[in-house]
Amino acid sequence: MIMKSIRVLIVDDSPTVQAVLSRIISGEPDFEVMGVASDPFEAKQLIMRDKPDVITLDVEMPKMDGITFLKRLMSYRLIPVIMISSYTKINSLKTLEALEAGAIDFITKPSQDKEDNLTELHDEITSKIRIAGEARVISPFIMLKSQKKNIENSPEITRKLIAIGASIGGPRIIQNLLSGMFFQTQGIVIALHMAARYTQAFAQRLNRMLPLEVSEARHLDRIENGKVLIAPGGKNMIVVKKGKNYIIEIDNHPDKSFQRPSVDILFHSVARSAGPDAVGIIMTGMGEDGAEGLYAMKQAGAYTIAQDKASCVVYGMPQSAIKRGGVDVVASLDNIPNLVCANAKKTVLFNNKKH
């Protein structure tokens, strides 16, 4: 059986980046460099003519920046895009804007475009291109609109701690999930596969857009109603119960988890600390992280939800959790908040009847 090559278009104004990406991509047996463009106008011609499977797109370019081009591209053709950007505070915000606009993922290149530095990213580049080649691009125009709303008078859901895990496609999916949660909770904790430095920018962006108070988690933070805590990139987040309160512990020590933050580690800690007083939600992402932890949550009595395939960018993590047997219900992105609310109300009603 002949394997179909993933045809990649490189869009970058740096000759060094063009050369390194071309060498890395063409060196893989299942990849093909179908074109190289120095600006979005060149890229448009190649896209219209040759229809690439995946695009690598620089954030900063002459004539038109990468974000503007991405938004225009998504309005007429849904192609998996991986953003390429050197890290700065401004670029981190631009990268998050790109993910919201429809990009599948991003790669942070060194501040200087030196060949040796870029070549070190070989595994990350090839891995993310393969994932993008299989990913489902979701139009940003059909996603929910995030709006600031007052939740002070919304129905309070007591005793339910919500734990969420996601990876590829997660930033935009999480934003839209939280946009639909116009009710109070015991608190929300999130483990998202995102690099250090970007999780803080992501939390700040959500905090400006949503009615919830969103922040990057710090060691010994208390989980409270109406608050969302996002695990810091490169570190694991653990939930422990002290008295009547749930407390965050940030683990800086090396461990065997492939991903940091690890969804499994977060979910296992919620299973231990909250048991049936929790809801676990596994969302879009590649791999198996979260499957064991969600199973532990279900065994401890928590209500567990997996995002359905149709609304996922990559179905790997939810699918793994379903196969493991840790999922109570599979639901579309826009129906998950309703399920969380209905389950919590049912639990409150059941507890009241017992008394």
KOLTOR-163264 format. One record per residue (C-alpha): residue in one letter; residue number from 1; x, y, z; chain. Coordinates in Angstrom, 3 decimals. Layout:
BEGIN
[r A NUM [X Y Z] A]
...
END
This chain:
BEGIN
[r M 1 [0.000 0.000 0.000] A]
[r I 2 [1.416 3.369 -1.058] A]
[r M 3 [1.314 5.996 1.697] A]
[r K 4 [-0.044 9.347 0.592] A]
[r S 5 [2.394 12.193 1.272] A]
[r I 6 [1.381 15.209 3.330] A]
[r R 7 [1.936 18.148 1.002] A]
[r V 8 [3.226 21.162 2.926] A]
[r L 9 [3.356 24.821 1.939] A]
[r I 10 [5.969 26.912 3.797] A]
[r V 11 [5.062 30.582 4.199] A]
[r D 12 [7.922 32.577 5.756] A]
[r D 13 [9.932 35.619 4.715] A]
[r S 14 [13.201 34.357 6.272] A]
[r P 15 [15.440 32.477 3.783] A]
[r T 16 [17.054 30.635 6.708] A]
[r V 17 [13.718 29.417 8.059] A]
[r Q 18 [12.612 28.474 4.558] A]
[r A 19 [15.772 26.413 4.025] A]
[r V 20 [15.633 24.617 7.377] A]
[r L 21 [11.927 23.823 7.173] A]
[r S 22 [12.346 22.596 3.591] A]
[r R 23 [15.210 20.312 4.624] A]
[r I 24 [13.335 18.902 7.629] A]
[r I 25 [10.087 18.356 5.758] A]
[r S 26 [11.599 16.909 2.578] A]
[r G 27 [13.682 14.531 4.701] A]
[r E 28 [10.563 12.695 5.895] A]
[r P 29 [9.256 9.885 3.655] A]
[r D 30 [5.624 10.863 4.205] A]
[r F 31 [6.103 14.607 3.615] A]
[r E 32 [6.443 16.703 0.487] A]
[r V 33 [7.305 20.406 0.215] A]
[r M 34 [4.830 21.510 -2.439] A]
[r G 35 [5.899 25.150 -2.330] A]
[r V 36 [7.644 27.992 -0.522] A]
[r A 37 [6.253 31.524 -0.312] A]
[r S 38 [7.867 34.647 1.116] A]
[r D 39 [4.629 36.526 1.737] A]
[r P 40 [0.872 35.871 1.844] A]
[r F 41 [0.325 37.067 -1.704] A]
[r E 42 [2.694 34.452 -3.090] A]
[r A 43 [1.096 31.923 -0.762] A]
[r K 44 [-2.404 32.643 -2.042] A]
[r Q 45 [-1.398 31.827 -5.617] A]
[r L 46 [0.155 28.519 -4.544] A]
[r I 47 [-2.846 27.600 -2.409] A]
[r M 48 [-5.293 28.274 -5.222] A]
[r R 49 [-3.205 26.369 -7.741] A]
[r D 50 [-1.764 23.422 -5.786] A]
[r K 51 [-4.077 22.931 -2.762] A]
[r P 52 [-1.623 21.998 0.051] A]
[r D 53 [-2.593 19.633 2.864] A]
[r V 54 [-0.847 21.659 5.595] A]
[r I 55 [0.587 25.183 5.800] A]
[r T 56 [3.359 26.434 8.086] A]
[r L 57 [2.793 30.157 8.536] A]
[r D 58 [5.046 32.806 10.058] A]
[r V 59 [3.332 35.286 12.371] A]
[r E 60 [5.382 38.277 11.236] A]
[r M 61 [5.769 38.919 7.504] A]
[r P 62 [5.953 41.864 5.103] A]
[r K 63 [2.946 43.102 3.087] A]
[r M 64 [0.459 41.252 5.325] A]
[r D 65 [0.925 39.725 8.780] A]
[r G 66 [0.253 36.045 9.307] A]
[r I 67 [-2.841 36.546 11.494] A]
[r T 68 [-4.623 38.671 8.889] A]
[r F 69 [-3.758 36.162 6.182] A]
[r L 70 [-4.955 33.257 8.349] A]
[r K 71 [-8.321 34.903 8.950] A]
[r R 72 [-8.785 35.511 5.238] A]
[r L 73 [-7.726 31.972 4.421] A]
[r M 74 [-10.224 30.461 6.873] A]
[r S 75 [-13.029 32.441 5.262] A]
[r Y 76 [-12.662 30.602 1.963] A]
[r R 77 [-10.643 27.420 2.540] A]
[r L 78 [-10.209 25.351 5.713] A]
[r I 79 [-6.609 24.124 5.563] A]
[r P 80 [-4.670 22.956 8.651] A]
[r V 81 [-2.232 25.724 9.605] A]
[r I 82 [0.704 25.586 12.029] A]
[r M 83 [1.924 28.996 13.150] A]
[r I 84 [5.684 29.605 13.375] A]
[r S 85 [6.737 32.362 15.740] A]
[r S 86 [9.656 33.510 17.844] A]
[r Y 87 [8.628 34.102 21.446] A]
[r T 88 [7.867 37.614 22.602] A]
[r K 89 [5.014 38.788 24.816] A]
[r I 90 [3.342 40.405 21.820] A]
[r N 91 [3.854 37.334 19.650] A]
[r S 92 [2.398 35.075 22.350] A]
[r L 93 [-0.823 37.088 22.188] A]
[r K 94 [-0.750 36.971 18.384] A]
[r T 95 [-0.261 33.216 18.489] A]
[r L 96 [-3.303 32.796 20.734] A]
[r E 97 [-5.269 35.003 18.363] A]
[r A 98 [-4.176 32.701 15.533] A]
[r L 99 [-5.408 29.616 17.417] A]
[r E 100 [-8.722 31.348 17.966] A]
[r A 101 [-8.846 32.199 14.250] A]
[r G 102 [-8.482 28.556 13.237] A]
[r A 103 [-4.794 27.541 13.378] A]
[r I 104 [-4.273 23.948 14.534] A]
[r D 105 [-1.127 24.537 16.599] A]
[r F 106 [2.062 26.595 16.827] A]
[r I 107 [5.820 26.143 17.020] A]
[r T 108 [8.000 28.573 18.934] A]
[r K 109 [11.272 29.093 17.121] A]
[r P 110 [14.410 30.539 18.752] A]
[r S 111 [14.693 34.309 18.844] A]
[r Q 112 [17.397 34.136 16.190] A]
[r D 113 [16.799 32.180 13.003] A]
[r K 114 [20.020 30.188 13.147] A]
[r E 115 [20.089 26.856 11.362] A]
[r D 116 [21.401 24.907 14.366] A]
[r N 117 [18.684 26.323 16.619] A]
[r L 118 [15.922 25.587 14.163] A]
[r T 119 [17.137 22.065 13.446] A]
[r E 120 [16.727 21.261 17.159] A]
[r L 121 [12.991 21.611 16.584] A]
[r H 122 [12.994 18.729 14.074] A]
[r D 123 [10.875 16.317 16.152] A]
[r E 124 [8.344 18.952 17.162] A]
[r I 125 [7.969 20.197 13.583] A]
[r T 126 [7.490 16.753 12.050] A]
[r S 127 [5.161 15.584 14.825] A]
[r K 128 [2.886 18.606 14.553] A]
[r I 129 [2.741 18.433 10.761] A]
[r R 130 [1.622 14.785 10.977] A]
[r I 131 [-1.051 15.700 13.510] A]
[r A 132 [-2.195 18.643 11.368] A]
[r G 133 [-2.417 16.365 8.351] A]
[r E 134 [-5.041 14.282 10.187] A]
[r A 135 [-6.763 17.124 12.034] A]
[r R 136 [-10.253 18.428 11.405] A]
[r V 137 [-10.242 22.176 10.844] A]
[r I 138 [-13.234 23.820 12.487] A]
[r S 139 [-14.375 27.097 10.987] A]
[r P 140 [-14.032 29.950 13.478] A]
[r F 141 [-17.264 31.371 12.104] A]
[r I 142 [-19.406 28.540 13.492] A]
[r M 143 [-17.941 28.628 16.993] A]
[r L 144 [-19.728 30.245 19.912] A]
[r K 145 [-19.172 33.930 20.579] A]
[r S 146 [-17.443 34.707 23.873] A]
[r Q 147 [-19.189 37.514 25.709] A]
[r K 148 [-18.894 39.053 29.121] A]
[r K 149 [-22.065 38.303 31.081] A]
[r N 150 [-23.080 38.750 34.680] A]
[r I 151 [-23.301 35.395 36.481] A]
[r E 152 [-23.977 36.775 39.969] A]
[r N 153 [-27.677 35.899 39.683] A]
[r S 154 [-27.119 32.633 37.830] A]
[r P 155 [-28.042 29.315 39.473] A]
[r E 156 [-25.312 28.209 41.846] A]
[r I 157 [-24.072 24.659 41.516] A]
[r T 158 [-22.675 23.589 44.846] A]
[r R 159 [-20.057 20.930 45.509] A]
[r K 160 [-19.205 20.330 41.854] A]
[r L 161 [-15.560 20.855 40.958] A]
[r I 162 [-15.059 20.782 37.179] A]
[r A 163 [-11.800 19.399 35.773] A]
[r I 164 [-11.005 19.804 32.065] A]
[r G 165 [-8.210 18.321 29.959] A]
[r A 166 [-7.290 19.117 26.331] A]
[r S 167 [-4.426 19.307 23.867] A]
[r I 168 [-4.343 20.036 20.104] A]
[r G 169 [-7.206 22.411 19.312] A]
[r G 170 [-7.746 23.011 23.020] A]
[r P 171 [-7.408 26.792 23.349] A]
[r R 172 [-10.319 27.651 21.081] A]
[r I 173 [-12.424 24.699 22.265] A]
[r I 174 [-11.909 25.610 25.927] A]
[r Q 175 [-12.751 29.247 25.249] A]
[r N 176 [-16.031 28.221 23.677] A]
[r L 177 [-16.822 25.679 26.391] A]
[r L 178 [-16.342 28.253 29.139] A]
[r S 179 [-18.422 30.748 27.149] A]
[r G 180 [-21.398 28.459 27.646] A]
[r M 181 [-20.964 28.007 31.383] A]
[r F 182 [-23.136 30.832 32.660] A]
[r F 183 [-23.648 29.284 36.065] A]
[r Q 184 [-21.616 29.169 39.239] A]
[r T 185 [-19.502 26.156 40.093] A]
[r Q 186 [-17.255 25.004 42.896] A]
[r G 187 [-14.458 26.069 40.576] A]
[r I 188 [-12.871 24.944 37.311] A]
[r V 189 [-9.361 23.527 36.848] A]
[r I 190 [-7.795 22.980 33.436] A]
[r A 191 [-4.758 21.071 32.187] A]
[r L 192 [-3.934 22.084 28.625] A]
[r H 193 [-0.906 20.894 26.669] A]
[r M 194 [0.633 24.317 26.137] A]
[r A 195 [4.190 25.545 26.522] A]
[r A 196 [5.400 27.605 29.462] A]
[r R 197 [4.839 31.355 29.037] A]
[r Y 198 [1.817 30.836 26.801] A]
[r T 199 [-0.517 29.559 29.522] A]
[r Q 200 [-0.358 32.866 31.364] A]
[r A 201 [-1.163 34.790 28.179] A]
[r F 202 [-3.998 32.360 27.461] A]
[r A 203 [-5.446 32.815 30.949] A]
[r Q 204 [-5.238 36.613 30.675] A]
[r R 205 [-6.957 36.519 27.291] A]
[r L 206 [-9.813 34.377 28.620] A]
[r N 207 [-10.140 36.583 31.692] A]
[r R 208 [-10.775 39.605 29.460] A]
[r M 209 [-13.319 37.757 27.330] A]
[r L 210 [-15.350 35.662 29.779] A]
[r P 211 [-17.610 36.325 32.778] A]
[r L 212 [-15.427 33.998 34.849] A]
[r E 213 [-12.256 34.966 36.697] A]
[r V 214 [-9.477 33.142 34.842] A]
[r S 215 [-5.823 32.963 35.879] A]
[r E 216 [-2.754 30.784 35.606] A]
[r A 217 [-2.623 28.620 38.732] A]
[r R 218 [-0.058 29.287 41.452] A]
[r H 219 [1.079 27.044 44.271] A]
[r L 220 [-1.433 27.016 47.149] A]
[r D 221 [-4.136 28.884 45.214] A]
[r R 222 [-7.594 28.137 46.580] A]
[r I 223 [-10.223 26.921 44.123] A]
[r E 224 [-13.324 29.082 44.483] A]
[r N 225 [-16.760 29.634 42.932] A]
[r G 226 [-16.624 31.452 39.619] A]
[r K 227 [-12.864 30.991 39.223] A]
[r V 228 [-10.925 29.108 36.559] A]
[r L 229 [-7.345 27.998 37.195] A]
[r I 230 [-5.144 26.891 34.286] A]
[r A 231 [-2.110 24.700 34.933] A]
[r P 232 [1.128 26.562 34.133] A]
[r G 233 [2.966 25.284 31.066] A]
[r G 234 [5.763 22.839 31.840] A]
[r K 235 [4.432 22.017 35.323] A]
[r N 236 [1.879 19.640 36.778] A]
[r M 237 [-1.141 20.831 38.748] A]
[r I 238 [-2.567 18.781 41.620] A]
[r V 239 [-5.784 19.361 43.574] A]
[r V 240 [-5.843 18.521 47.279] A]
[r K 241 [-8.593 18.976 49.857] A]
[r K 242 [-7.800 20.747 53.104] A]
[r G 243 [-10.799 21.008 55.402] A]
[r K 244 [-13.665 22.274 53.274] A]
[r N 245 [-11.390 23.880 50.688] A]
[r Y 246 [-9.741 22.640 47.517] A]
[r I 247 [-6.140 23.811 47.167] A]
[r I 248 [-3.780 23.793 44.178] A]
[r E 249 [-0.292 22.340 44.423] A]
[r I 250 [2.154 22.986 41.587] A]
[r D 251 [4.629 20.157 41.093] A]
[r N 252 [8.010 21.215 39.682] A]
[r H 253 [9.693 17.847 40.141] A]
[r P 254 [10.507 15.543 37.227] A]
[r D 255 [8.079 12.685 36.651] A]
[r K 256 [7.292 10.013 34.120] A]
[r S 257 [4.469 11.933 32.426] A]
[r F 258 [5.155 12.687 28.801] A]
[r Q 259 [3.130 15.877 28.913] A]
[r R 260 [3.524 18.687 31.396] A]
[r P 261 [0.910 19.731 32.364] A]
[r S 262 [-0.423 16.181 32.538] A]
[r V 263 [-4.189 15.732 32.280] A]
[r D 264 [-3.876 12.313 33.953] A]
[r I 265 [-2.121 13.768 36.985] A]
[r L 266 [-4.770 16.487 37.384] A]
[r F 267 [-7.675 14.045 36.961] A]
[r H 268 [-6.197 11.514 39.397] A]
[r S 269 [-5.817 14.250 42.019] A]
[r V 270 [-9.429 15.381 41.521] A]
[r A 271 [-10.597 11.763 41.856] A]
[r R 272 [-8.798 11.531 45.217] A]
[r S 273 [-9.832 14.933 46.555] A]
[r A 274 [-13.362 15.454 45.219] A]
[r G 275 [-14.663 11.984 44.296] A]
[r P 276 [-18.371 12.213 43.399] A]
[r D 277 [-18.344 15.993 43.904] A]
[r A 278 [-16.607 16.521 40.561] A]
[r V 279 [-17.167 16.558 36.820] A]
[r G 280 [-14.406 15.447 34.447] A]
[r I 281 [-14.334 16.620 30.830] A]
[r I 282 [-11.867 15.265 28.268] A]
[r M 283 [-11.617 17.272 25.075] A]
[r T 284 [-9.819 17.513 21.744] A]
[r G 285 [-6.225 16.317 21.583] A]
[r M 286 [-3.738 13.739 20.346] A]
[r G 287 [-2.737 10.712 22.397] A]
[r E 288 [-3.970 9.017 25.569] A]
[r D 289 [-3.306 11.594 28.282] A]
[r G 290 [-6.341 11.852 30.536] A]
[r A 291 [-7.809 8.401 29.797] A]
[r E 292 [-6.538 6.769 33.008] A]
[r G 293 [-7.281 9.831 35.094] A]
[r L 294 [-10.851 10.151 33.801] A]
[r Y 295 [-11.389 6.448 34.497] A]
[r A 296 [-10.206 7.060 38.074] A]
[r M 297 [-12.655 9.965 38.375] A]
[r K 298 [-15.546 7.808 37.172] A]
[r Q 299 [-14.568 5.013 39.583] A]
[r A 300 [-14.596 7.603 42.381] A]
[r G 301 [-18.168 8.587 41.485] A]
[r A 302 [-17.555 11.688 39.352] A]
[r Y 303 [-19.655 12.468 36.292] A]
[r T 304 [-17.459 12.175 33.197] A]
[r I 305 [-17.877 13.621 29.703] A]
[r A 306 [-15.960 13.174 26.447] A]
[r Q 307 [-16.205 15.637 23.583] A]
[r D 308 [-17.621 14.004 20.450] A]
[r K 309 [-15.612 13.397 17.289] A]
[r A 310 [-17.576 15.860 15.157] A]
[r S 311 [-16.610 18.867 17.290] A]
[r C 312 [-13.001 17.804 17.994] A]
[r V 313 [-9.988 19.035 16.058] A]
[r V 314 [-8.218 15.764 16.975] A]
[r Y 315 [-10.227 12.905 18.501] A]
[r G 316 [-7.356 10.961 20.110] A]
[r M 317 [-7.762 11.892 23.777] A]
[r P 318 [-11.561 11.533 23.994] A]
[r Q 319 [-11.431 8.310 21.998] A]
[r S 320 [-8.791 6.843 24.327] A]
[r A 321 [-10.885 7.756 27.375] A]
[r I 322 [-13.953 6.125 25.844] A]
[r K 323 [-12.023 2.924 25.069] A]
[r R 324 [-10.667 2.857 28.629] A]
[r G 325 [-14.223 2.897 29.965] A]
[r G 326 [-14.004 6.158 31.867] A]
[r V 327 [-16.755 8.111 30.070] A]
[r D 328 [-20.386 8.439 31.184] A]
[r V 329 [-21.528 10.432 28.165] A]
[r V 330 [-20.179 11.626 24.794] A]
[r A 331 [-21.400 15.074 23.784] A]
[r S 332 [-20.917 17.876 21.303] A]
[r L 333 [-19.047 20.979 22.412] A]
[r D 334 [-22.149 23.156 22.600] A]
[r N 335 [-24.093 20.586 24.653] A]
[r I 336 [-21.469 19.940 27.342] A]
[r P 337 [-22.397 22.966 29.545] A]
[r N 338 [-26.053 21.819 29.568] A]
[r L 339 [-25.019 18.336 30.675] A]
[r V 340 [-22.799 19.716 33.448] A]
[r C 341 [-25.592 21.952 34.703] A]
[r A 342 [-28.239 19.210 34.519] A]
[r N 343 [-26.039 16.690 36.347] A]
[r A 344 [-25.182 19.129 39.102] A]
[r K 345 [-28.820 20.090 39.653] A]
[r K 346 [-29.817 16.420 39.739] A]
[r T 347 [-27.105 15.731 42.318] A]
[r V 348 [-28.257 18.632 44.511] A]
[r L 349 [-31.871 17.423 44.260] A]
[r F 350 [-30.851 13.851 45.133] A]
[r N 351 [-28.841 15.023 48.149] A]
[r N 352 [-31.756 17.166 49.384] A]
[r K 353 [-34.138 14.192 49.134] A]
[r K 354 [-31.773 12.069 51.244] A]
[r H 355 [-32.142 14.578 54.063] A]
END
